Amino acid sequence: MSSGGSSLAVGQKADGEALKHASKHLKSEKAFVLAAIRQNGYALLHASEQLQADAAFMIDAMRHNGLAL
């Protein structure tokens, strides 16, 4: 399956836990990670270190789900 299909799967996954099993590439994709965070703020724990170090991304994550922080 293409990464686009995987991205859709995370967006549809009710608990957002799919990010834990995603590829390193997808864990670095902002839209992919934000889709998971919308479902479960704790998905941020599985985002790439690069995204976690990005202040603007972290603010976005918090806006999508206050549990992200």
N, C-alpha and C positions, 0 to 999 in steps of 0.2 A: 504494500500500500504506500502511496506517496505521502510525503510529510503533510500535504494539504489535508488528506484524509485523517491523519493522526490529529491534526489541529482541530478538525471538526469533532473528533471523538472526545477530546478534552473539553471542548465547549459544551458538549451534550452530557458529559459525565456529571451526575448529580452531586458527587462529593468533592470533585476537583482533585482527587487522589491520583488521577492518571498522570499528572505531571511528574510524579515520583519515578515513573517508568519510561518517561520520554527520553529521546536521544539528547545528547549534549547540545546539538545544534538547536533543537526545539526549545530547550531550556534557556536558550539565549534569545529567542524570538519574543519581542515585546508583546505582540498581539496574542500569541499563543499563551504566554504566561499570564497575561491579564485576563484572558478567558477563564483560565483555571482559578485565578484569584477571585473572580466574580462568584464562583461557586463555593470556594473555600479559601478563606484568608490564609490558612496555614500552608497553602500551596506555595507561597512565597519561599518557604524553607527549601524548596527544590529548584528554585530559579538559579540561573548561573550566578557565580560570584560577581561577574561583570555587571549584571543587572542589579544585583543587591547593592553594589557600590555606586550606582547611578542615582543621585539625589532626585532628579526629575522623575525617574521611573518609580522610585519609592513613594513619592507624593501621589503619582498616578495610581499606584497600587492601593494606597490608603483611601483614595477617593472611590475606588471600585469596591473596596471591602475594608472597613475599619479594623477588622481582625488581622489584616495583613501585617500590622506592626505589633 
